[in-house]
Amino acid sequence: MSPDFWAGYISGALGIIIGNPLDVIKVRLQAGRSREVPGQSQLSRVERARSLVRGAAAPILGYGALNALLFVAYNRSLKVMDSSLVDPTNPDGVPLYKIWIAGAAGGLASWSISSPTEFIKCRAQLDSRPEVSSWTVAKDICRTRGLQGLYYGGAITSARDSIGYGFYFWSYELCKRLMTVENESAHQSAVKILLCGGIAGIVTWGSVFPLDMIKTRLQAQTMQERPPLSANAEGQVLLRACRPTLNSMQLAREVYRAEGVGAFYRGLGICSIRAFIVNAVQWAAYEWLMKAFSAASAPAPVTNHLRVEG
């Protein structure tokens, strides 16, 4: 595997470990579940703490691979568009519109992993049962919808990823160019990477947050696939009526009519905090790993040991 694959994988998994608790809160706010559900007040503190890492297994495994695929596709796309580019990890002089296109291509390529990962994560984070894990949710989706059901909401996920990652790489590179100074010290370089990575994360989510909210609502409505049972007076078991499943456009119209424009940005504050922290760490880890891999693969200097005879 290429260095950018492993650098992307490790930095992506690290970002999920750090940011998952805040992501749980963001998803529940988007789904309109910020209020405490009946019976939740009886949960122990341990169970509440566990709920903040719920759904982490799927993104740790999936997002590591997603981030690896994202960076590989971005680097290769950038090199195709600019054949003179020697090192795609340092695209100095490359027009910013090409960086946006390469980022969008990377986001689209990562959709094959992000779509099922996001669906499983969303369902796991919204499930109120403390014993539910990512693996339980994945098996439940496959049982009720088949393997293709893992890609439910894939169209809006791909749109979110391509647009969002276009702005992700574009904003990161723009910030780096604006903050670069002559004779930059190692400390200044490290601070720049952290700041640019954090800003890039905020810009990315700000550009696609309404799409992400609709995606969350779209995937959350599949929670009714196992409706609770009730019994009539004769003791016959009945299924409670479930509301019809809506598509993305229908959901957007319904949310706008019922909750207004503000609903499309609910959770953006907590998401921005998470995005800054996670992406600052991710970019710093990626840049450091790429330098470490490059140094490790560089050929050792050849030295000639001359024997001097008296």
Protein Blocks (a to p, Z undefined) as FASTA:
>chain_A
ZZklmmmmmmmmmmmmmmmmmmmmmmmmmnopabccehklmpcfklmmmmmmgoklmmmm
mmmmmmmmmmmmmmmmmmmmmmmlmblmlcghiafklmmmmmmmmmmmmmmmmmmmmmmm
mmmmmpmbfkbcfklmmmmmmmmnojmlmmgoklmmmmmmmmmmmmmmmmmmmmmmmmpc
ehiafklmmmmmmmmmmmmmmmmmmmmmmmmmmmmmmmmmmmmmmccddddfkopacddd
ddddddfklmmmmmmmmnojmlmmgoklmmmmmmmmmmmmmmmmmmmmmmmmmmmmpccd
ddddddddZZ
